Amino acid sequence: MTGPGLAFVAYPEGIAMMPVAPFWSILFFIMLFTLGVDSQFAMLETVVTAVVDEFKVLKRGRRKIGVIGAFCVVMFLLGLPQCSPVSSIQPCTKRRRCTELN
């Protein structure tokens, strides 16, 4: 087993067999969360630094904070379809009725 199956299926099953399993499970998922947050900080800082270095006028005052806020809002809006079933909905056709979509 590899990828997400390893992290969310096989490893938790192994942890469940350990003594004090809830403690280790909580630590494991806190670790996964902090790894995700750290990855987001790295991506944010890379893009913001590149944009601010390219456009020197953004370095002054609170403009850098505005760039960070705008980037966060844009990435949030682009991520919404990834977290919802919208991307799996197919358009209705004569052969497939809209009532068949579940």
C-alpha positions in Angstrom: 0.0 0.0 0.0 1.3 3.5 -0.9 0.3 7.1 -0.8 -2.9 8.2 1.1 -3.8 4.6 1.7 -0.7 4.1 3.8 -1.2 7.3 5.8 -5.0 7.0 6.4 -5.6 3.2 6.4 -2.6 1.0 7.1 -0.8 3.2 9.6 -3.8 4.0 11.8 -4.6 0.2 11.8 -1.1 -0.4 13.1 -1.4 2.3 15.7 -4.7 0.8 16.9 -2.8 -2.3 18.0 -0.3 -0.3 20.1 -0.8 0.3 23.8 -2.4 3.7 24.5 -3.6 3.8 20.9 -5.7 7.0 21.2 -2.7 9.0 22.3 -0.5 7.9 19.4 -3.4 8.4 16.9 -3.9 12.0 18.1 -0.2 12.6 17.8 -0.1 11.1 14.3 -3.0 13.3 13.0 -1.6 16.4 14.7 1.7 15.7 12.9 -0.1 15.4 9.5 -1.9 18.6 10.2 1.2 20.5 11.0 3.0 19.1 7.9 0.1 20.5 5.8 0.2 23.9 7.4 4.0 24.0 7.0 3.7 23.2 3.3 1.2 26.0 2.9 3.5 28.5 4.6 6.3 27.5 2.3 4.1 27.9 -0.8 2.8 31.3 0.4 6.2 32.7 1.3 7.7 31.5 -2.0 5.0 33.2 -4.2 4.8 36.4 -2.1 8.6 36.8 -2.1 8.7 36.3 -5.9 5.9 38.9 -6.5 7.3 41.5 -4.1 10.8 41.1 -5.5 9.5 41.6 -9.0 7.4 44.6 -8.2 9.5 46.8 -5.8 6.6 49.2 -5.2 4.9 46.4 -3.2 7.7 46.4 -0.6 6.6 49.7 0.9 4.3 50.0 3.9 1.4 47.6 4.2 1.3 46.6 0.6 3.1 43.3 1.3 0.3 42.4 3.7 -2.2 43.2 0.9 -0.4 40.8 -1.4 -0.4 38.1 1.2 -4.1 38.6 1.8 -5.0 38.6 -1.9 -3.0 35.5 -2.5 -4.7 33.7 0.4 -8.1 34.7 -0.8 -7.4 33.6 -4.4 -5.9 30.2 -3.3 -8.9 29.7 -1.0 -11.4 30.3 -3.8 -9.4 28.0 -6.1 -9.4 25.3 -3.5 -13.1 25.3 -2.9 -13.9 23.1 -5.9 -11.3 20.6 -4.7 -13.2 20.1 -1.5 -16.7 19.9 -2.9 -18.6 17.4 -5.2 -19.0 20.2 -7.8 -16.2 18.8 -10.0 -17.8 15.3 -10.2 -21.2 16.6 -11.5 -21.6 15.9 -15.2 -23.9 18.1 -17.3 -27.4 16.8 -17.9 -28.1 15.3 -21.4 -31.1 13.7 -23.0 -29.7 10.3 -22.1 -28.9 11.2 -18.5 -31.5 13.1 -16.6 -30.6 15.5 -13.8 -32.6 13.5 -11.3 -30.1 10.6 -11.8 -27.3 12.7 -10.2 -26.9 11.6 -6.6 
